[in-house]
Amino acid sequence: MKLRYLFSIAVLSGTLSVNTVKAQMAPAKIDSLVQLALKTFDVPGIAVAVVKDGKLVYSHGYGVASLRTKQKVDGNTLFGIASNSKAFTAAAIGMLADEQKLKLDDKVTDYIPEFKMYDPYVTAEFTIRDLLTHRSGLGLGAGDLMIFPDSADFKVKDIIHNLRYLKPASSFRSKFDYDNQMYIVAGEIIARVSGMSWEDFIETRIMKPLQMTGSFASYSRIKNTKNYIDAHAPVDGKVVVIPRSTSEPTNAAGGIYSSVNDLSKWAIMQMNDGKYGEGLSKRLFSSRMHHEMWTVQTALPVSTPGPYNAHFSGYGLGWFLNDAKGYLKASHTGGLDGMVTQVTLFPEIKLGVIVLTNQQSGAAFISITNEIVDSYIGDTGKDWVKLYGDVEKLNAGGATAVVDAVWKQVEEQKKTNADGSMYTGTYHDNWLGDATISQTDGQLWFAAKRSPLLKGRMFHYNANTYVVKWNKRSMDADAFIMFTTDENGKPLGFKMKPISPATDFSYDFQDLDFVRAK
């Protein structure tokens, strides 16, 4: 499960301006905008909601939930919201802190004694706050191959155990690197402290009070409805239905299925400082705890002010935070295989925009969000759909050129008839487990034992380097396999890295270190 936050494209949007709040974008204009985005970015279905001043002022579905069923999208259609689930996990931690069942700066080992990082000092000092703020020292997406593309064999206890094998990419608390594993650990703390599963806590303590009656903490818990999307992605140049990512161990990092209608209730509560209900008479969490969630915990660089004159950027507890000429913007994106989403809130003017899609083009949701927000906070005169359409084409073109060059080299190497039989055998990585390289009819094949979808044919690239072409083509993550040998040419092990610069960061092949086992 990618659970990605799509930061690379989101930063282009900057934050927002300006001085006066204008009228809502006319429904007909939103319709035209979304229809254009559907076509430009080849997205089968999109749902959009706008909340203003504590009310849902716009909700609509566009296109189809599935190219297979042709069912229409509406305001109640369920989408996997992926990493937008992280804010729910942070809220749950905040609620338990309000109840004095834990503190944000308690050590993780106080609740999970078996928790262990690569560095003993980091293990001893790691707090619950650290779990929620992407400052662990691990590299971007480290360990995600335990949960994506196929986590059937990895349970929460396995993920927690394997953290000790993930080598840091930076010093502890020194910089931001987006991480899913720590939110999985946070979900386990919620379970141990509350006495109920993370899924039960989210549904009973958050969704039920907010009357998010059509939402579920994971895909496996969806019941009494067939109104949910299929995942879609381009395969060989055509958008098709692809297998759904259903990783149960990762629910606390990205498992929730919800609709724009239900998420509007969540957004309204957030912009009311945790209050909800008739006359805002009830609280989900305290104002003090909400302040923690929307205070920068880990700073992010701002290289230029961007089109909306941003001056700061950072991550709070489950939320990205930016300035907007004096306004606070709290937002998050989320991505699963074949579906991406965004929630954007401006609490000071009580404006929220929610865009859910069933294709993995982040350009679609950011274009729609920016156009709608511009109509409230000042028209910048930008055509966001065209801008991001051009950006997407440019990025895709650059990645295609890199990949094409690699496969051209592979074709050249076929003339050498290289014998790869010496590389067959079983290889072991400490956290991903065993992988086998076998030979059938002179052709090498790679297969990861604990992640069955990581299977594909290998092709000679040069010297001791091969490339693996995965059987599951929607992954778009073919990789180099670089063997090391001893003085006699006997393989000792191999490392891997993605071929394409556009490969999603959750394919963290570069963190693997396979050693020959037999």
N, C-alpha and C positions, 0 to 999 in steps of 0.2 A: 504494500500500500504506500503510495507516494506521500500522502499527507503533506504535500508541499505547500509553501506559503507564497510562491510565485512572486518573490520580492523583486526579481530582476526587472519584470515588466511594471510592477506596481510603482517603483520609485520614479519612473518616467512621468507619472501623473502629478508628482509633487503633492502639495496640499492646496488649499483653496483660499480664495480671497472673498469677499471684500467688505464693504461697509454696511450695506443695507440688504435686508432679506426681501426678495422679490416674490412674486406670485408663483404658484406651482406651475411647472411645465404642463401645458394642456395635454389631456389624455391622448388626443389624436396625434400630437407630436411625439409623445412617448411611443405610441404604436408604430409610427413611421421609423423612429430611431431603432427600435428593437427589430423590426422587420429587416432593416438595412444590416444590422449586426448579424442576424441569422444568416443572411445571404453572404455577406462579406467574409465571415469567419467559418462558414459551413457548419453551423451548430444546429442540430435537429430541434432542440427545445430550450426555452428560457422562461423563467418566472421572475417578475419584478415586483417589488413593493416599496412604497414610500411612506414613511411615518413623519408626521409634523405636529408639534405641540400636543403630544400625547395621544394622537389619533392615527389610525391607518387611513391615509387619504388616497392611496392608489394601490391596487393589487390586480395583477393580470398574468395569465399564462400565454405563451406563444409557441407555435410549432407543436411538435409531437414528443411525447415522453419516450417513445421508442420507434425506431425505424422498422422494427419487427412487428409491433402491434398497431402502430399508427394512432394510438390513444392520444388525445389532445392534452396539452399541459394546461392546468388551471392554478388558482391560488392555493389550493390544498395539495397539489402534487408533491410527493416526497422526493427530495434530492439528498444524496450523501453530502453533508456539508464539510466533511473532512476536518481540516485543522481549525475551522471555526468552532469545533468542539472544545478546543483548548480553553476558551473563555469560560465554558461551563465547568471544566475541571478546576480552574482557578477560583471560580465562584464557590464551588463546593468546599475547597480548602478554606476560603474566607468564612464560610458559614460555620465550619468546625472551629475556626479560630475565634469567631464571635461567641461560640458556646464554651470556650476555654478548654476544648478537648485537645488542642494543639496550639503551637505558636509558629509563625512564619519562620522564625530563626532557630527553631528546634533542629537538632541534628537528625538527618535521615536515619542514621543507625539506631537512634532511640526507638524507632518504630519498625525498621527493617534491619535487624542485626546482621543479616547476611549480605547487605549492600556493600559492595566493594568496587572502587575505581582502580585504575592502573597504578596511581600514585597513592601510597598510604596516607600522606598528608591530606590529599584531596578527600579521601574517604572519611577521615576523621572530622574534617571541617565542613563537609557538604550539608547544606541546610535545605529545608522545604522550599524556601524562597529561591534557592539556586535551581531547584527542579523546574521552576516555572519561568526562568528568565534567560535561557539559552546562553549561559556563560560558563559551561562546565569545563571548557578547555578541549572538548572533543571537536573534531572537524565537522564541517557541514554534512548533515545527514548520516553521521557515523553510526554504523550498525543497522542501517535500514534494510539491508538484505536479509536480516532475520525476520522482517515483517513484510517484505515486498520483494518479488511479486507473489510469493507463495509462502505463507507463514504457518502452514498446517501443522508442522512438526515443532514449532517453537511456542512454548507457553510463557506466561508472564514470569514464572520462576526461572525459566531458561534465559530469558532476556536479562533479568536482573543478575543472574550468575555470570553471564558473558560480558557484562560491562567491564569487568576486571581485565579483559584481554584487549580492550580498545585503547590504543595508544593516543595520548593527547596530541592535538595539533597546535595548541597554544597553552600558555600558562593559565591556571585556574582564575576565573573572574576577570581576565584581562581583555576579553573581546567577545563580540556576539558571533555565534555560529549556530544556526537553526538546528534544533535537535528534537527528535520525536521520542527517543527512549526515556528521557527524564520525565516526560508527561505520563508515560506508562508506569513509571515508579510512583509518581504522584497519585495516580489512580489506585495503586495498591495501598498507599498510605490511607486514602479515603476509605477503602474497604476495611482495613485493619482497625482504624479508629472508630468508624461508624458502626461496624458490625454488620454491614450489608454490602453487597457488591457495588462497584462503581455504577453499574447500569441501573440497579435499583435505586441508588441514592439520587441519580440525575432525574429519573422518571418520577419518583415520589416526592423528593424534596425541592425540585426546581420546576419540572414540567407541569406537574399536577397543580401546584399553587398558581402558576401563571396561566392555567387553562390551555396549555399547549397539548390539547387532547389528541391531536393527530400525529404527534412526534414520538420517536422511539430512540433509545440510547444506542441501538445497533440495528443493522439490517436483519439479523436473525430474530429480532423481537417484533418486527412489523406484523401486525395482525389486523383483521377486519377491514382490509383495504387492498386493492390492487392498483391504487393510484400512485405509483412510484415509477421513477425513470429506469431505463437501461443505460449502461455506460456506452459511449461511442468514441471512436478515435479513427484517424486516417490509417488505412492499411493499403499499401501499394497505391497511394494517391486517391483512395476513395474512403469516405467516412462510412463506417459500418458499426454494428453492435459488437462489442467485445465482452469477454468474460468479466463479471463484476468482482471487484476486490472486496472480500468479506473477512478481513482479519480480526477475529475476536480479541486477541491479546492487545490490540492497539486502540480499543474503543476510547480510552481516556485521552488519546492523542488525536483521534479523528473518526470516531465511529458513528456519530449521531446522524439520523435521517430526520429531516424536518422540511417544512414548507415555508413559503414567504409569509403566509397568513399567521402561522404560529411564531415564526421568528420575529414578526413585528411586535408581538407581545414581549418577547425577550428584549428587543431593542428599546421599547418604551420604558420598561422597568430599568434598564441600564441608564437611560437618560433622565430618569427620575431618582437617581442616586440610590437605587436598590429598593425603592418603594413601589407598591402595586396595589391593586384592589380598589374598591369603592372609596373615592375620596383620598386615594393613596394612603390608606389607613394601615397597611401591612408592610412589613419589610422582609426581603429575602436575605439581605446582609446589611451590616452597619455602614453608615457614611464613612467612618474611619477606614473600614476595610475596602470600601469602594475607592477611596482616595489612594490606597496602596496599589490597587489594580491599575489605576489610571495615572500613576506616577512612574516616570522613567526609572527603570531598575538597571537596564543595560543600554548604554548609549550606542547609537549608530551614526556613522559619518554622514554629513551633508556636504557634498562636493560643490554644488551650486544651488542657488535658491530655487531654480526650476520655474516653471510657468506660473506657479502660485506663491512664489516668494517665501519658501520654507526656510526656517532658521535652525530648527532642531528636529531630531528624529531619534526614536529609541523604542525599547520594548518594555512594557509594564509587566503585569501578571496576566498573560493570556491575550494581550492586545498590543498592536503596534500603535505608537503615539507620534503625532506630528503637530507642529504649530501651523496656523493659517492666518497670518497677519493678526495675531491676537486671539484667534479661535483655537480651541483644542479639537483635533480630529483623532478619534479612536477607531481603529479598523483592523480587519484581519481578512486574509484570503485562505482558501483551502483547496486542495486538489487530491482527488483519488484518480485511479486509472479510469479515464473516460468521463470525468465530471469535475468541474471547477466552480468555485463560489466566492462571493465577497460580501462582507457586511461592513458598512461605513456609517459612523455616527458623529454628529456634531452637537454635543450636549448643550452648549450654550444657546443654540438657537433651536434646540429640540428637533433636529432634522436627522433622519436615518434613511439610507438607501440600501436595499437588499437585492442582490442579483444572483440567481442560481442557474447553472447551465448543465447540460448533459453532453458536453464535448470538452476536450481538454485545451481549448484556446483561451488563455487568460485575457487576451486582447478584447474579447467580446464583453466580459463583465466590466472591465475597467473603462471601456469606451462608453458603455451605457451609464455607469455610475457618474463619470465626469460630466457628461452632457446634462444629466438631471440635476446634479449639484450646482452646475454653472447657472442653471435657471433660477436657483434660489439665492446664490451668493455672488452673482455677477457673471455675465457672459464674457468669456475671454476671447470670443470670436474664433475659437478653434473647432475644427471638424475632427472630433476625437476618433470616429470610426475610420476616417481616411488616414489619420496620423498613425494609428495602431495597425491598420491594414498594411501600410507601407513598411512599418517597423517589422511586422511579422514576416513579410515577404523578404526583406533584407536579411533578417536573421536566418530564415530557412535557406536562403540562397547560399549564405556563407557556410552553413553546416553541410549542405549538400555537396559543396565543392570539396570539403575535407573528406567526406565519406567516399565520394566518387574516386578520389585519388588513391585511397586505400584499396578499393576493390580493383582498380586498374593495376595496382602493384600485385595483387593476388592473381590476377589473370596472367601476368607475366611470369609469376613463379610456377604456374602450372606446367610450364614448358620444361622445368628442371626435374619434374617427377621426384620430388624430395620424399624420402622414406621417413615417416614419422613414427614407426613402430617402437623406437627407443623411448618415446614419451608415454607409452601406455602404462597404466598402473593406477594406484590409489594415492591421493594426495590429501593432506589434512591441514585445515585452518582452525585455529583455536576457537573462534566464535561461530563460524559458519558450518564447521564440521567437515566431513569427507566429500571429496569430489573424485569421480573416476574419469579417466581418459581411456577409451576403448577404441578398437579398430575393427571395422566391418568392411570387407571388400576393399581394403586398402585406404579406407577413409576414417579419419579420426573423429571421435564424438566426445563432447564434454557433458557431464551430468552431475549436478549437485545432489547429494543424497537427501539432505534435509529441506531442499527447496526444489521440488520436482520440475517447476516451470523453467528453472535455469538449466535447460538442456538444448544443445545445438551442435551443428556440424562445424568442424574446425578446418581452416584453410591456411596453408603456409603463406607467410608474409615476407619474411627474410630471416636468414640466419636461424636463431633460436626463438623467433617470434612467430606466433600464429594469430589468427583472428577467429572468433567464434561467432557464428550467425545463429541467433536463437530461433527455435522453432516457432515461438509465439511472436509473430511479427509486429503486433501492436505495441510491444515493449519499446521498440525504437532505441535499443541499447546494446547493439553489437559491441564486442570488446576485444582488445588485444590480450593475448596470453603470452607472457614473456618468461621463458624458461631460463634457469641457471643450471650450470653443469659443473662437474668436478674436472680435474686435470685430464681425465680419460674420456671426457665427453658424456659421462653418465648424468642424467637429469637428477638434480637435487630438490628442485621445487619450482614454483613459478609465482609471479605477481600478475596483476591484471589492471587494466584501466579502460575507460570508455573510449570508443573511436570518435564519436561525434561530440563537438563542443555543446550541442544542444541536448545531450542526454540528461535526463532528470537526475538531480543530486541524490535521490534515494537509491540509485544504482551505485553504491559506494564501493565499486570493485577495487579502487585504489587502496582501500583499507585492509584488503585481504593479503595474507602471506601464507601460501600453501607450501607445505614441506612433504616430500615424498615419504609415504608410509610403507608402501610395499609395491 
